[in-house]
Amino acid sequence: MLGELQERIERETGRAVTQQEVLERVVEHGFESPDALVDSFRADSEGDDEFEGLSDEEIERWLSGTSASGDPIEEDDIDRILYEEEAAPDFESE
């Protein structure tokens, strides 16, 4: 069965894959059909967009763009709003 899927993926995508890659993809993503599995390899070969994650430097650069609202928030305030169903205040534009 794996061999048949491997051949079909290679035939339809033009991409050489191992039976190990096919098995890993099935286990990790749990595709509902062979067509969906083949499509996943097709998408990879079209964009070759395997995400490697961000480096620590990239994460720090991204996080440095965040800012606080300036109003301190206490855990008790969050609990009161979440669990006592207090409505958040409406802020009107001036």
C-alpha positions in Angstrom: 0.0 0.0 0.0 2.8 2.5 0.9 4.6 1.6 -2.3 1.4 2.3 -4.3 0.9 5.7 -2.6 4.6 6.5 -3.1 4.4 5.8 -6.9 1.2 7.8 -7.2 2.7 10.8 -5.4 5.8 10.6 -7.6 3.8 10.2 -10.8 1.3 13.0 -10.0 3.7 15.6 -8.4 7.0 14.8 -10.2 8.6 14.7 -6.7 10.6 11.8 -5.5 9.4 10.7 -2.0 10.3 7.8 0.3 7.9 5.4 1.8 9.0 6.9 5.2 7.9 10.4 4.1 4.6 9.0 3.0 4.1 7.2 6.3 5.1 10.2 8.4 2.8 12.5 6.5 -0.2 10.1 7.0 0.6 9.6 10.7 1.1 13.3 11.4 -1.8 14.7 9.5 -4.3 11.8 9.3 -5.6 12.5 5.8 -9.1 11.3 5.0 -8.3 10.1 1.5 -5.4 9.2 -0.8 -6.3 12.3 -2.9 -5.8 14.6 0.1 -2.4 12.9 0.8 -1.2 13.4 -2.8 -2.5 17.0 -2.7 -0.4 17.7 0.4 2.8 16.6 -1.5 1.7 18.6 -4.5 1.3 21.8 -2.4 4.8 21.2 -1.0 6.4 20.8 -4.4 4.7 23.9 -5.8 5.6 26.3 -3.0 8.4 24.5 -1.3 7.4 26.5 1.7 8.4 24.3 4.6 8.4 26.6 7.6 11.6 26.3 9.6 10.4 28.5 12.5 11.8 31.8 13.6 15.3 32.4 15.0 15.7 33.9 18.4 16.7 37.1 16.8 13.6 37.2 14.6 11.3 36.5 17.6 12.9 39.2 19.6 12.6 41.7 16.7 8.9 40.8 16.3 8.2 41.1 20.0 10.0 44.4 20.3 7.2 45.9 18.1 4.6 45.1 20.8 3.6 47.8 23.3 1.6 48.1 26.4 -1.6 50.1 26.7 -0.1 52.1 29.6 -2.9 51.0 32.0 -1.7 48.4 34.5 -3.8 45.2 34.5 -4.1 43.1 37.6 -5.1 39.4 37.6 -8.0 40.2 39.9 -9.4 42.6 37.2 -9.1 39.9 34.6 -10.8 37.3 36.8 -13.6 39.7 37.6 -14.2 40.5 34.0 -14.0 36.9 32.8 -15.9 35.2 35.6 -18.3 37.9 36.8 -19.3 38.7 33.2 -18.5 42.4 33.6 -18.8 44.3 30.3 -15.6 45.9 29.1 -15.9 49.7 29.1 -16.7 51.4 25.8 -14.2 53.9 24.6 -15.4 56.7 22.4 -13.2 58.4 19.9 -12.6 62.0 20.6 
